Amino acid sequence: MRILVTGAIGFVGSWLLPELRSAGHDVTGLPGPEVLDIADMAGVCAAVQDASPDGIVHLAAMAYAPDASADAAEAIRVNVGGTLAVVEACRQVAPGASLLVVGSSEVYQPPSTEEALTESSPLGPRGVYGLTKLAAEALALSRALDGSLEVAVVRSFNHTGPGQRPVFAVPAFAGRIVAARRDRVQRIPAGNIDVARDIGDVRDVVRAYRLLLEALDARRVPSDRRVYNVASGRASSVRSIIERLAELAAWPVEVDVDPALVRADDPPVIRGDATALRDLTGWEPQIDLDTTLRDVLASLA
């Protein structure tokens, strides 16, 4: 396939491009925001026409929830307006291309139990980021419903790996532990450490994206199931992640809870169910959490 990836210069994009190429696909990354504004419909249409893709993976977005909360107008412009530009480019200049829109588990209503979230779980995003991702997927899915586009949406749960920005939890904790070891101190700050989250490895996640895009191209995605969770199916507490990072770094630490890092509305447990994706593509996570944590630490050495 000829595949065009938006957001190719970001964290996930840096792992997705080699994953696609290793499977034999011809891959082009859409230029980053310093060259092309993802919400510029005319510019995106021109870029898509030049690439003449068989498939598009739409990753480009404001991806960090606090950034979206800090600048809601920009988050709406990029996450919703950017998706609209990509969807319309597909319709206008690449009508035969398959489109995979990368969404987020943040569109779900926070669960009141430890039961895993499925694609039919109630929707109810808590913040600006989740709202923009829900609007973006609705835009894309509306084109699937009217038959004008072959599209699927993934709702990805938390994932990490080498190269992720240190504002995200795992690289942030890893960085604090590495710095504590360097400075010979044994206390680090953290927020809510007893909440548990579904945290996968970015390398597993991009493999899921490839498999789903290939299923779209082969017209194997059922018309009545266009949304797929990408999740490990396990929930790990923040406390356990910090403890394991400290063990792997051979530097024990104690946690000082920083009120500025505490989110009062954090659900106790969020865990995803990826049965639908597995049934369609055979995907299963292959990288255990220890390997992920070890690789993140190694990337900071």
Buried (B, 14 or more C-beta within 10 A) or exposed (E): BBBBBBBBBBBBBBBBBEBBEEBEBEBBBBBBBEEBBBBBBEBBBBBBEEBEBBBBBBBBBBBBBEBBEEEBEBBBBBBBBBBBBBBBBBBEBBEEBBBBBBBBBBBBBBBEEEEBBBBEBEEEBBBBBBBBBBBBBBBBBEBBEEEEBBBBBBBBBBBBBBBBEEEBBBBBBBBBBBEBBEEEEEEBEBBBBEBBBBBBBBBBBBBBBBBBBBBBBEEEBEEEEBBBBBBBBBBBBBBBBBBBBBEBBEBEBEBEEEEEEEEEEBBBBBBBBBBBBBEBBEBEBEBEBEEBBBBBBEEBE
